[in-house]
C-alpha cells in the first residue's frame, strides 16, 4: 500500500446512496461513484451539517481503484 492510500479515509453518506465519500490526506472530501475507475471520476464534496458519514473499513478502497 502506498503512503498516500494509507492516509485516505473512506465513508458512506446515508443521504447520498450510490456514492462513496473519501477524505484525502489534505482533509478534502470527494464523492466517488461506484464502478470502474471511480476515483478517476470523483467530484468535490462538502459535508452539510446534517451529513451522516459512517466510516468504512479501508479494504473497500480497492473497489474505487485507489488501492494497489
Steps between C-alpha positions, in 0.01 A plus 500: 500500500635840409533762773238720328243220503557441871402862568164477324186448711195335352138570596144447389252785519150374574352805324693420177436136417704379209815698586802444717650796687878524529701742712849551361822574687435875470159466669304553178191289439406334169185326371608186317254309282502121502630306204812494292745783557285661769791697645575648159136619480487657848337836570558746787269452799427732791323329790187682611405546863259206472751271328497145631852381422574148618853365490565200273791255533795590280503174306205634299735755336583238236141531372574863416832442329699675772673196647788313343 
